[in-house]
Amino acid sequence: MYNLKSEEFSYLSLEERERERQHHEMMEDQIIKQQQFDVVDKKRQLEIFNPQDNIDNPDVPEITKEGYLIGKNRFYIARNFFDKSHIEFCLHMFKFQEQRKQYYREENIIQENYDDKGAFLDNWVSKGMPFPNYGETLLLMYKEKVEKLFGLRLKPTYSYGRTYERHARLLSHSDRPSCEFSATLPVSFDTDDGKPWRIWARGDHNFTGLTGKTAWDLSMGKPFRSRHKKAVPVDLWPGDALFYQGSNVIHWRERLVGNSARQIFLHYLHEDGPMYRDFPELMYDARPSIYHGSGSVDMYKRGEASKFLQNQNNYKYYANVSITDPATGKPCGKGHEKYE
């Protein structure tokens, strides 16, 4: 029997809504002040990565306008980026794996949830497919195109496929180090209204090394009317992609009102950033090559690198700092001045 409080479903006056808004803004301000997302030690920042090093290196390309925009906003929407025939091929591959049960059931998507309102709906509602052949192929085939779009050099880490089922939601989070520079792309969706399953992205601070609870409190833990105020809604059709700084951006999806949604995630490291420089073992997600599967991951090497990097006092000095200045939040990629 569910213990539902009547006030959770009652009408709120404008005055009550304003008090609620002020309360959540105050709580958020406290979290941001406590976490010090954008507070950096300038000396340590330059010791770990000095943008001048890339400026002086003739092998480092200048960023494009799109590279400037992903440095400014921490994400970028690319329409019709992927060939539709490649997406259709991936759809068939998804169906093969689903019918042949070549996946694992995810008890929770990303992490446990932090509310008790329909929590039971979050369990066992997705099929995870790590390092799928079709995803790894896209990771390689489109690497050069992604590099040209942004004016960056990238190193592939891994891909992931996931089939979400009715009632699933992607809980808010920022990503682990192997997902420094990422893309999410829809393969198919079967929603009740025929519209894409929306993803939300929030990049107004340097959200590295978040615990699940902190990410929750800054997004999905808020009432609907206030949780989206500082986030951007993104609707993607097959062929589109959302590129984002995976380590730095809080992203999530509300409940799926539909039968299914199939997604592929592609992950890279910035070749000219300190993460790849100091932790090259993260390339291929600590596998010997892109062609090796999950059983070949060097869990010790990946674990040691992640243990160091996911400490917030370290992570913010490494993740995408060659694209976005961690202190100012402004683009710092080579050649950014021409787009100011």
PyMOL commands that set and color helices and strands:
alter all, ss='L'
color gray80, all
select helices_A, chain A and resi 6-9+14-35+42-48+51-56+65-73+84-99+119-122+133-141+143-150+177-179+212-217+224-227+274-278+280-285+294-296+299-309+312-315+336-339
alter helices_A, ss='H'
color red, helices_A
select strands_A, chain A and resi 75-78+104-105+126-130+154-165+170-173+181-191+199-202+232-234+241-244+250-253+258-270
alter strands_A, ss='S'
color yellow, strands_A
deselect
rebuild
show_as cartoon
